[in-house]
Amino acid sequence: HFTALQNWQTAQQQLPAYGERALLNQGEPLTEEEIELFALALRTKISKEGDDAVAWFVIGRIWLSKGMLDDAIEAFEKALALTPNRVNVLISYSQALLVASGDENLAKDGLSLAKVLQQDPDNSDALSMLAMVAEERGDKEQAQQAWQLLLPKLDKADPRYALVQQKLGLASTPEQAATSEQTATTAVSGRQV
């Protein structure tokens, strides 16, 4: 119990420093242990001071990076309850829903992406996820439309470019397309799926 108390105290004391390092890229990246302590400090802050959309968003990103999909989805939903139209929260929420899969999650994902595209019709992350969601649902026509909208918005150096070309029947070889799909999935979700 002493170690847990000590970790909690460290987390509270280091919260501002962890935030600067994690969110503002100042200094060394956080270690796995520091990421855990950062999440603990954020949860404590929420319990003491009440709901905080940014804290819930950051906790959601941490849990998503650790593969804790249900927890990440719940954290993003809490952030969205406080700030329902924040594009970065909607995108992260959509990423978690897409990775979690399932009909209910895909339906929520589509609604979240629609909100993003209403605010930012050129959002390439939202368009690529919309195409992936359509493919997951088996809606090839909507997927093709999303890929067609996305392709001209991507730089040729973007890891998703070759994948989109392949999806539209414009790619050169299936091997290149498979490598591109793996790279694009990582670029969109932030982790390998």
C-alpha positions as CSV (number, residue, x, y, z in Angstrom):
1,H,0.0,0.0,0.0
2,F,2.9,2.3,0.7
3,T,4.1,2.1,-2.9
4,A,0.7,2.9,-4.2
5,L,0.4,5.9,-2.0
6,Q,3.9,7.0,-3.0
7,N,3.0,6.6,-6.7
8,W,-0.2,8.7,-6.2
9,Q,1.7,11.5,-4.4
10,T,4.3,11.5,-7.2
11,A,1.6,11.6,-9.8
12,Q,0.0,14.6,-8.1
13,Q,3.2,16.5,-7.8
14,Q,4.3,15.8,-11.4
15,L,1.0,16.4,-13.1
16,P,2.1,19.8,-14.7
17,A,5.4,18.4,-15.8
18,Y,3.8,15.3,-17.3
19,G,1.3,17.5,-19.1
20,E,4.1,19.6,-20.6
21,R,6.0,16.6,-21.7
22,A,3.1,14.6,-23.1
23,L,0.9,17.4,-24.6
24,L,3.4,20.1,-25.5
25,N,6.3,17.8,-26.5
26,Q,8.6,19.6,-24.1
27,G,11.5,17.5,-22.8
28,E,11.8,13.7,-22.9
29,P,8.8,11.6,-23.9
30,L,7.0,10.0,-20.9
31,T,8.0,6.4,-20.0
32,E,5.3,3.8,-19.6
33,E,5.4,4.2,-15.8
34,E,5.0,8.0,-16.2
35,I,2.1,7.5,-18.6
36,E,0.4,5.4,-15.9
37,L,1.1,8.1,-13.3
38,F,-0.1,10.8,-15.6
39,A,-3.4,9.0,-16.1
40,L,-3.7,8.5,-12.3
41,A,-3.1,12.2,-11.7
42,L,-5.7,13.2,-14.3
43,R,-8.3,10.8,-12.8
44,T,-7.5,12.3,-9.3
45,K,-7.9,15.8,-10.7
46,I,-11.3,14.9,-12.1
47,S,-12.4,13.4,-8.9
48,K,-11.3,16.5,-6.9
49,E,-12.3,19.3,-9.3
50,G,-15.1,17.7,-11.3
51,D,-15.4,16.8,-15.0
52,D,-12.7,18.3,-17.3
53,A,-13.0,17.6,-21.0
54,V,-9.3,17.9,-21.7
55,A,-8.5,15.5,-18.9
56,W,-11.0,13.0,-20.1
57,F,-9.7,13.4,-23.7
58,V,-6.1,12.7,-22.6
59,I,-7.1,9.8,-20.5
60,G,-9.0,8.4,-23.5
61,R,-5.8,8.8,-25.7
62,I,-3.7,7.0,-23.0
63,W,-6.2,4.1,-22.7
64,L,-6.5,3.9,-26.5
65,S,-2.8,3.6,-26.9
66,K,-2.8,0.8,-24.3
67,G,-5.6,-1.1,-26.2
68,M,-8.1,-0.5,-23.4
69,L,-10.8,0.2,-25.9
70,D,-13.9,0.2,-23.6
71,D,-12.3,2.5,-21.1
72,A,-11.1,4.8,-23.9
73,I,-14.5,5.0,-25.5
74,E,-16.0,5.8,-22.1
75,A,-13.5,8.6,-21.5
76,F,-14.1,10.1,-24.9
77,E,-17.8,10.0,-24.3
78,K,-17.3,11.9,-21.1
79,A,-15.2,14.5,-22.9
80,L,-17.8,14.8,-25.7
81,A,-20.6,15.3,-23.1
82,L,-18.7,18.4,-22.0
83,T,-17.5,19.5,-25.5
84,P,-19.7,17.8,-28.1
85,N,-18.2,19.4,-31.2
86,R,-14.4,19.2,-30.6
87,V,-13.0,17.8,-33.7
88,N,-9.9,16.2,-32.0
89,V,-12.1,14.4,-29.5
90,L,-14.6,13.3,-32.2
91,I,-11.7,11.9,-34.3
92,S,-10.1,10.0,-31.3
93,Y,-13.5,8.7,-30.3
94,S,-14.0,7.5,-33.9
95,Q,-10.6,5.8,-33.9
96,A,-11.5,3.9,-30.7
97,L,-14.9,2.9,-32.1
98,L,-13.4,1.7,-35.4
99,V,-10.8,-0.4,-33.6
100,A,-13.4,-1.8,-31.2
101,S,-15.7,-2.7,-34.2
102,G,-19.2,-4.2,-33.8
103,D,-22.4,-2.9,-35.4
104,E,-23.3,-0.5,-32.5
105,N,-19.8,1.0,-32.4
106,L,-19.8,1.4,-36.2
107,A,-23.1,3.2,-36.1
108,K,-21.8,5.6,-33.4
109,D,-18.6,6.0,-35.4
110,G,-20.5,7.1,-38.5
111,L,-22.4,9.7,-36.4
112,S,-19.2,11.0,-34.9
113,L,-17.5,11.3,-38.3
114,A,-20.5,13.1,-39.7
115,K,-20.1,15.7,-37.0
116,V,-16.5,16.2,-37.9
117,L,-17.2,16.4,-41.6
118,Q,-20.0,19.0,-41.0
119,Q,-17.4,21.2,-39.3
120,D,-14.4,20.3,-41.5
121,P,-15.4,18.7,-44.9
122,D,-11.8,18.3,-45.9
123,N,-10.7,16.4,-42.8
124,S,-8.6,13.6,-44.2
125,D,-8.7,11.5,-41.0
126,A,-12.5,11.6,-40.9
127,L,-12.8,10.7,-44.6
128,S,-10.4,7.8,-44.3
129,M,-12.2,6.5,-41.2
130,L,-15.5,7.0,-42.9
131,A,-14.3,4.8,-45.8
132,M,-13.1,2.2,-43.3
133,V,-16.4,2.2,-41.5
134,A,-18.3,1.8,-44.7
135,E,-16.1,-1.1,-45.7
136,E,-16.7,-2.7,-42.2
137,R,-20.4,-2.4,-42.8
138,G,-20.1,-3.9,-46.3
139,D,-21.2,-0.6,-48.0
140,K,-18.8,-0.6,-50.9
141,E,-20.5,2.3,-52.7
142,Q,-20.1,4.6,-49.7
143,A,-16.5,3.4,-49.1
144,Q,-15.7,4.2,-52.8
145,Q,-17.2,7.7,-52.5
146,A,-15.2,8.4,-49.3
147,W,-12.0,7.1,-50.9
148,Q,-12.6,9.3,-54.0
149,L,-13.1,12.3,-51.8
150,L,-10.0,11.5,-49.8
151,L,-7.5,10.9,-52.6
152,P,-7.1,14.5,-53.9
153,K,-6.7,15.7,-50.3
154,L,-3.7,13.5,-49.6
155,D,-0.1,14.3,-50.4
156,K,1.6,11.6,-52.4
157,A,4.0,11.1,-49.5
158,D,1.1,10.3,-47.1
159,P,1.2,6.7,-46.1
160,R,-2.5,6.4,-46.9
161,Y,-2.1,7.6,-50.5
162,A,-1.1,4.2,-52.0
163,L,-3.8,2.4,-50.0
164,V,-6.5,4.8,-51.3
165,Q,-5.2,4.3,-54.9
166,Q,-5.5,0.5,-54.4
167,K,-9.0,0.8,-52.9
168,L,-10.0,2.8,-56.1
169,G,-8.3,0.3,-58.3
170,L,-5.4,2.6,-59.2
171,A,-2.5,0.8,-57.3
172,S,0.2,-1.1,-59.0
173,T,0.6,-4.4,-57.0
174,P,-1.4,-6.1,-54.2
175,E,1.9,-6.4,-52.1
176,Q,2.3,-2.7,-52.2
177,A,-1.3,-2.1,-51.3
178,A,-1.1,-4.6,-48.4
179,T,1.9,-2.8,-47.0
180,S,0.1,0.6,-47.5
181,E,-3.0,-0.6,-45.8
182,Q,-1.0,-1.7,-42.7
183,T,0.8,1.7,-42.7
184,A,-2.4,3.7,-43.2
185,T,-4.2,1.8,-40.4
186,T,-1.4,2.7,-38.0
187,A,-1.4,6.3,-39.2
188,V,-5.1,6.6,-38.5
189,S,-5.4,4.7,-35.3
190,G,-2.1,5.6,-33.8
191,R,-1.3,1.9,-33.2
192,Q,-1.2,-1.4,-35.0
193,V,-4.5,-3.2,-35.3
